[in-house]
């Protein structure tokens, strides 16, 4: 299956690109209602683990969103108020997003794995007035609701529960007449809680124009979508990647979403769905692809699939090679943050350089800079930075809400500092090195964990690995690898030695892991990124005792 790519000449597109940002903009009115003018145009193709299917058109979702606007308004939710949404991949999640955008309420999504304590922190910090959740999470809310004075509205998707408004009853009986709020370009639209390396999560705010319009770059150029595509994003609804790939990116291009509602990632079920349904494009975390290539991919045929991307952390070259060998498709990397849209990508017209995240997105000047704020020479490591003066790119967050110091500390001269480190090569490709705080310093060497993880995963015994610094009396710190073994391999001292020798061969010998621990699982964020900080802290806490 082929289509003319949206970007055929990177240099030309990048040079000619111009942002167009109106003073007033509302994604529900200006994009979704336009697609809804065709009553048949598909927006969502939803399936669950039992192969139960539901299809929703843009027209249906837009009508339901107007009904929900009236329900929320009736419960006292006003423009600018924060609505917390904790929901698995249920169709209501999309209705709620559209409704909040339409009425100018600020949506704050969260993962279903949040604890009652997490929820209280979010309600209080954001001064949330409304919580919309499902049957599984409602009891957690009830545990803390008496201590959360700002929350006045409790809406439940699913069962009936005392003290909660039933979503379906309320929405289906509400009027579908609602005039979309004419939101200003600088009005707050989305509030994410993003975990840093220290302290509680920060509140990252995006506006009504910057984020939805910025994601046109994500959808059009990186995801390479058009109105005839069916796009599948494997990510959970609780984090920013859902906005990238399950909302603004695809829908700004008129693509339909394929949604698999499941509570656990099942590799074989995912591959079966990819074969069974006419999915044309897919976005997944690197962890998913690592699991895919452990399966016998020759058993599957993905007839409709034409384009796949990964984001969250760099992908190892051998994963890209194995996937391409069986599917004929290259996995294209993309880079951005909760604070941004897709800022760097391996766009369809670019050569894939395995391990590189590609080149800056149209509309973004992304460089590698030093502590002095100057661009470092090509091939030298530094901070990934985005030029914000004289022109701030569309798609970058407005601020860390209620935290002006943290907001201010994210800038150095004319640059926004991402907190990630990279190298830019002679051809302008960016190569991720690691978080500024993940780099391991051993015997005077700087070692990026990703390099060691990349080496390890080439060994057939390794399904997944995470590399962190571990305390050492002599060297200060050394490289330690936590390894999940591939099926058919067992932990042993001999295997430890074999893996160490292997890394010495594959990469610079000083990078080899002096310590190896075999584990059954690795701590991860909801987006599938390995939480190296958690592993690192375990190592150092034990040492300090």
C-alpha positions in Angstrom: 0.0 0.0 0.0 1.5 3.3 -1.0 0.7 7.0 -0.8 2.6 10.1 -1.8 4.5 11.1 1.3 3.6 14.5 2.8 7.3 15.4 2.8 9.3 14.4 -0.2 12.2 16.9 0.1 13.3 17.6 3.6 15.5 20.6 3.0 12.8 22.3 0.8 10.0 21.7 3.3 12.1 22.8 6.2 13.3 26.0 4.4 9.8 27.0 3.2 7.8 26.1 6.3 5.8 28.9 8.0 3.6 28.6 11.1 0.1 30.1 10.7 -1.5 30.9 14.1 -4.8 32.7 14.3 -5.6 34.8 17.4 -8.6 32.7 18.2 -8.7 29.0 17.6 -10.6 26.0 18.9 -9.6 22.5 17.7 -13.1 21.1 18.2 -14.7 23.8 16.1 -12.0 24.5 13.5 -10.9 21.0 12.8 -13.2 18.3 14.1 -16.5 20.0 13.2 -15.1 20.4 9.7 -14.5 16.7 9.3 -17.9 16.0 10.8 -19.5 17.8 7.9 -19.2 14.4 6.1 -21.6 12.4 8.2 -19.9 9.1 7.2 -16.3 10.1 7.9 -14.8 7.6 10.3 -13.0 8.9 13.4 -12.5 5.8 15.6 -12.4 2.0 15.0 -12.5 0.6 18.5 -11.9 -3.1 19.5 -11.5 -4.8 22.8 -9.8 -8.0 23.9 -13.0 -10.0 23.0 -13.0 -8.7 19.5 -16.0 -6.6 20.2 -16.0 -3.7 17.7 -17.4 -0.1 17.7 -17.0 2.5 15.0 -17.6 6.2 15.6 -17.8 9.0 13.0 -16.6 12.5 13.6 -20.2 13.6 13.4 -21.2 11.3 16.3 -18.2 12.3 18.5 -18.9 16.0 17.9 -22.5 15.6 18.8 -21.7 13.7 22.0 -19.1 16.3 22.9 -21.7 19.1 22.7 -24.0 17.0 25.0 -21.2 16.6 27.5 -20.4 20.3 27.4 -24.0 20.9 28.6 -23.6 18.3 31.3 -20.3 19.9 32.5 -21.7 23.4 32.4 -24.7 22.2 34.4 -22.3 20.9 37.1 -20.6 24.3 37.3 -17.6 23.7 35.1 -16.6 27.0 33.5 -14.0 28.1 30.9 -10.5 27.8 32.4 -11.5 25.2 35.0 -9.4 22.1 35.3 -11.1 18.7 34.6 -9.0 15.6 35.6 -9.6 12.6 33.4 -8.4 9.1 34.4 -9.6 6.7 31.8 -8.4 3.6 29.9 -8.9 3.5 26.1 -12.6 3.9 26.2 -14.4 5.9 23.5 -15.6 8.3 26.2 -12.0 9.5 26.6 -12.1 11.1 23.2 -15.6 12.6 23.8 -14.3 14.2 27.0 -11.2 15.7 25.3 -13.3 17.2 22.5 -15.9 18.6 25.0 -13.2 20.2 27.2 -11.6 21.8 24.2 -15.0 22.9 22.9 -16.0 24.6 26.2 -12.5 26.0 27.0 -12.1 23.8 30.1 -8.5 22.6 30.8 -8.2 18.9 30.5 -5.7 17.1 32.8 -5.2 13.5 31.7 -3.7 10.9 34.0 -2.9 7.2 33.9 -5.2 4.6 35.5 -2.2 3.5 37.6 -2.3 6.6 39.8 -2.8 6.0 43.5 -5.2 7.9 45.8 -2.3 10.0 47.1 -1.3 10.8 43.5 -4.9 11.8 42.7 -5.1 14.1 45.8 -1.8 15.8 44.8 -3.2 16.4 41.3 -6.6 17.7 42.4 -5.0 20.1 44.9 -2.1 21.3 42.7 -4.3 22.0 39.7 -7.3 23.2 41.8 -9.4 20.8 39.7 -13.2 21.2 39.8 -14.2 18.0 38.1 -13.0 14.4 37.9 -14.2 12.0 35.2 -13.2 8.4 35.6 -14.2 4.8 35.2 -15.4 2.1 37.6 -11.9 0.9 38.4 -10.6 4.3 39.5 -13.7 5.7 41.3 -12.9 4.0 44.6 -9.5 5.6 44.7 -11.1 9.0 44.2 -13.6 8.3 47.0 -10.7 7.6 49.4 -9.5 11.2 49.1 -12.5 13.2 47.9 -13.4 14.5 51.4 -9.9 16.1 51.5 -10.1 17.7 48.1 -12.3 20.7 48.5 -11.9 22.2 45.0 -13.5 19.1 43.3 -17.3 19.7 43.0 -18.2 17.4 40.1 -17.7 13.6 40.1 -18.7 11.9 36.8 -18.4 8.1 36.3 -18.2 6.2 33.1 -19.6 2.7 33.5 -21.6 1.6 36.6 -23.7 3.6 38.9 -22.2 4.6 42.2 -23.4 6.7 45.1 -22.1 10.3 45.0 -21.3 10.1 41.3 -23.1 11.3 38.1 -23.5 8.5 35.6 -21.9 9.6 32.4 -24.1 7.8 29.9 -27.3 8.7 31.7 -26.3 12.4 31.8 -24.9 12.7 28.3 -27.6 10.8 26.4 -30.3 13.0 28.0 -28.5 16.4 27.5 -29.1 18.8 24.6 -26.7 18.6 21.7 -26.9 22.4 21.1 -23.8 24.1 22.4 -21.9 27.0 21.0 -18.1 26.4 21.0 -16.2 28.9 23.1 -14.0 31.2 21.0 -10.8 30.3 22.8 -7.9 32.8 22.5 -4.5 31.5 21.3 -3.0 32.0 24.8 -5.8 30.3 26.8 -4.8 27.2 28.7 -6.1 23.9 27.1 -4.1 21.0 28.5 -2.3 20.4 31.8 0.1 17.5 32.1 1.8 16.3 35.2 5.4 15.4 34.2 7.8 13.5 36.4 11.2 15.0 36.7 14.3 13.5 38.3 13.6 15.1 41.6 10.5 16.1 43.6 6.8 15.8 42.7 5.6 16.0 39.1 5.6 19.5 37.5 2.5 20.9 35.8 3.1 21.5 32.1 0.6 23.7 30.4 -0.2 23.9 26.7 -2.5 26.5 25.0 -5.3 26.2 22.5 -3.3 27.1 19.5 0.3 26.1 20.2 -0.4 22.5 21.0 -3.1 21.5 18.5 -1.5 23.5 15.6 2.0 22.4 16.6 0.9 18.7 16.3 0.0 19.3 12.6 3.8 18.8 12.2 3.6 15.6 14.2 0.7 14.2 12.2 1.5 15.4 8.7 5.3 15.0 8.5 6.3 12.4 11.1 3.2 10.2 11.2 2.8 10.9 7.5 -1.0 10.8 7.7 -3.8 11.7 5.4 -7.7 11.4 5.4 -7.6 7.8 4.2 -5.3 6.4 6.9 -6.1 4.2 9.9 -3.6 5.0 12.6 -2.8 2.9 15.6 -1.0 4.4 18.6 -0.1 1.8 21.2 0.3 4.4 24.0 -1.8 4.7 27.0 -4.3 7.6 27.3 -2.6 8.9 30.5 0.4 10.6 29.0 1.2 13.2 26.4 1.9 10.7 23.6 -1.8 10.1 23.4 -2.3 13.8 22.4 0.5 13.4 19.7 -0.7 10.2 18.2 -4.3 9.5 19.4 -5.8 13.0 19.1 -4.2 16.1 17.5 -1.7 14.5 15.2 -4.0 12.1 13.3 -7.2 14.2 13.5 -5.6 17.3 12.2 -4.9 15.2 9.1 -8.4 13.6 9.0 -7.0 10.1 9.7 -9.1 7.6 11.6 -7.8 6.0 14.8 -7.6 2.3 15.5 -8.0 1.7 19.2 -7.4 -1.5 21.1 -8.9 -1.3 24.6 -6.9 -3.6 26.8 -5.5 -3.6 30.3 -2.2 -5.3 29.5 0.1 -5.3 26.5 -0.2 -8.7 24.7 2.5 -9.0 22.0 0.7 -11.8 20.0 -2.7 -10.1 20.2 -1.2 -6.8 19.0 0.5 -8.5 16.0 -2.8 -10.4 15.3 -4.7 -7.1 15.3 -2.1 -5.6 13.0 -2.7 -8.4 10.6 -6.5 -8.5 10.9 -7.4 -4.8 10.6 -6.5 -2.4 7.8 -4.1 -0.4 10.0 -1.9 1.7 7.7 0.4 3.5 10.2 1.5 2.6 13.7 3.3 4.4 16.6 4.7 2.4 19.5 7.3 2.7 22.2 10.7 1.0 21.6 9.7 -1.6 24.3 6.9 -2.8 22.0 9.2 -3.3 19.0 11.8 -5.1 21.2 9.0 -7.5 22.2 7.8 -7.9 18.6 11.1 -9.0 17.2 11.3 -11.8 19.9 8.2 -13.3 18.1 8.3 -15.3 14.9 7.3 -12.4 12.6 7.3 -14.7 9.5 3.9 -16.0 10.8 2.3 -12.6 10.2 1.4 -10.5 7.1 0.7 -6.8 7.6 -0.9 -6.1 4.3 -2.1 -2.6 4.9 0.8 -1.3 7.0 3.0 1.2 5.2 4.7 3.3 7.9 5.8 2.8 11.5 7.3 5.1 14.1 8.7 4.9 17.6 9.2 7.4 20.3 10.1 7.6 24.0 13.7 6.6 23.8 16.2 5.7 21.0 15.7 2.4 19.1 18.5 -0.1 18.9 19.8 -0.7 15.3 19.3 -4.5 15.5 15.6 -4.1 16.3 15.2 -1.8 13.3 17.0 -4.4 11.1 15.0 -7.4 12.3 11.7 -5.6 11.9 12.6 -4.4 8.4 13.8 -7.9 7.4 10.3 -9.3 8.2 8.0 -6.4 7.3 9.9 -4.4 4.7 9.3 -1.3 6.8 11.8 0.9 8.6 11.0 2.0 12.1 11.3 5.8 12.1 12.3 7.5 15.4 10.8 10.7 16.7 11.8 13.0 19.5 9.8 15.4 21.7 8.7 15.8 25.2 5.6 16.4 27.4 6.6 20.0 26.9 6.5 19.9 23.1 5.2 18.4 19.9 7.5 16.3 17.6 10.7 18.4 17.4 13.0 16.0 15.7 12.1 13.1 13.4 13.3 10.5 11.0 10.9 11.7 8.4 9.8 9.4 5.5 12.0 11.1 2.9 15.1 10.9 5.1 17.5 8.0 5.2 17.1 6.0 8.4 20.3 6.1 10.4 19.8 3.4 13.0 20.2 4.9 16.5 19.6 8.5 15.3 16.4 10.3 16.0 16.6 12.2 12.7 16.6 15.9 11.9 14.7 18.9 13.3 11.0 19.2 12.5 9.9 22.0 10.2 9.3 25.1 12.3 11.9 24.1 14.9 15.6 25.1 15.2 17.1 22.3 17.3 20.8 22.5 18.1 23.3 21.0 20.6 24.7 23.7 22.8 27.2 24.0 25.6 26.9 25.6 29.1 27.8 29.0 27.6 24.7 28.9 25.3 26.8 28.5 22.2 26.3 25.7 19.6 29.0 23.1 20.1 31.0 21.7 17.1 29.4 18.8 15.2 30.2 15.5 16.7 30.5 17.0 20.2 28.1 16.2 23.0 25.9 18.9 24.6 22.4 19.9 25.6 19.6 19.5 23.2 18.2 23.0 22.9 15.3 24.7 20.9 15.6 28.2 19.7 12.9 30.4 21.2 14.2 33.9 20.3 13.5 35.9 18.2 10.6 33.6 17.3 9.2 31.0 19.7 8.1 27.9 17.8 4.5 26.7 17.9 4.1 23.5 19.8 6.2 24.4 22.8 4.6 24.5 26.3 3.5 27.8 27.8 5.0 27.3 31.2 5.3 25.1 34.3 2.1 26.2 35.9 2.6 28.0 39.3 6.3 27.3 39.1 8.0 30.4 37.6 11.5 29.4 38.9 11.3 26.0 37.2 10.0 27.7 34.0 12.8 30.2 34.1 15.5 27.6 34.7 14.5 25.8 31.5 15.9 28.6 29.4 19.5 29.6 28.6 19.9 32.8 26.6 17.8 32.3 23.4 17.3 28.6 24.0 14.8 26.2 25.7 16.9 23.5 27.3 15.3 20.0 27.1 17.3 18.3 29.8 18.4 15.7 27.2 21.9 15.4 25.7 22.9 14.5 22.2 25.4 14.8 19.4 24.7 16.4 16.0 26.6 14.8 13.2 28.1 16.5 10.0 24.9 15.8 8.1 22.6 17.4 10.7 21.3 14.1 12.2 20.8 14.1 16.0 22.0 11.2 18.2 20.6 10.9 21.6 23.1 10.3 24.4 20.9 10.3 27.5 19.2 12.4 30.0 21.5 15.1 31.4 21.3 13.2 34.7 21.6 9.6 33.4 25.2 9.9 32.2 27.5 7.5 34.1 31.0 8.8 35.0 33.3 5.9 35.6 37.1 6.3 36.0 36.8 9.7 34.2 34.9 8.3 31.3 31.4 9.6 30.4 29.2 6.6 29.5 25.7 7.0 28.1 23.5 4.1 29.3 21.9 3.8 25.9 25.2 2.8 24.3 25.6 -0.1 26.7 21.9 -1.1 26.4 22.3 -1.1 22.6 25.3 -3.4 22.8 23.6 -5.8 25.2 20.4 -6.2 23.2 22.4 -7.5 20.3 23.1 -10.6 22.3 20.4 -13.3 21.8 20.1 -13.9 25.5 19.0 -10.3 26.2 15.3 -9.4 25.8 15.6 -6.0 27.5 18.1 -4.1 29.6 18.5 -1.0 31.7 21.9 0.5 32.5 22.6 2.8 35.4 25.5 3.9 37.6 26.4 1.8 40.6 28.7 2.8 43.5 32.2 1.5 43.5 34.9 2.1 46.1 37.6 2.4 43.6 36.1 4.0 40.5 33.4 6.1 42.2 30.8 4.6 40.0 30.6 1.7 37.5 28.2 0.5 34.9 25.5 -1.9 36.1 23.1 -3.7 33.8 19.7 -5.0 34.8 18.7 -7.6 32.3 15.5 -9.5 31.4 16.5 -12.7 29.7 15.0 -13.9 26.4 13.0 -17.1 26.5 15.2 -20.2 26.7 18.1 -18.6 28.6 18.9 -19.0 32.3 20.9 -16.8 34.6 24.5 -18.0 35.5 27.9 -16.7 36.2 29.0 -18.0 32.8 26.4 -15.9 31.1 27.4 -12.8 33.1 31.0 -13.3 31.8 29.8 -14.0 28.3 27.7 -10.8 28.2 30.5 -8.7 29.6 32.9 -10.0 27.0 30.3 -9.4 24.3 29.9 -5.7 25.2 33.6 -5.3 25.2 33.6 -6.5 21.6 30.6 -4.5 20.4 31.4 -1.1 22.0 34.4 0.6 23.6 35.6 -1.9 26.3 35.5 0.7 29.1 31.7 0.7 28.8 31.2 -2.9 29.7 28.9 -3.5 32.7 31.1 -4.5 35.7 27.9 -5.6 37.5 25.0 -7.5 36.0 21.7 -8.4 37.7 19.1 -10.6 36.1 15.5 -9.4 36.7 12.0 -10.4 35.7 10.8 -6.9 35.1 12.0 -3.3 34.8 10.4 -0.2 36.4 8.7 1.9 33.6 6.7 5.0 33.1 3.3 4.6 31.7 4.8 5.6 28.3 7.0 2.6 28.4 10.3 4.4 29.2 12.5 2.6 31.6 12.8 4.5 34.9 16.5 4.3 35.2 16.3 6.8 38.1 14.5 4.2 40.2 17.1 1.6 39.6 19.9 4.0 40.1 18.5 5.2 43.4 18.1 1.6 44.7 21.8 1.1 44.0 23.0 4.3 45.8 20.6 4.1 48.7 21.9 0.6 49.6 25.5 1.9 49.3 24.8 4.9 51.6 23.4 2.7 54.3 
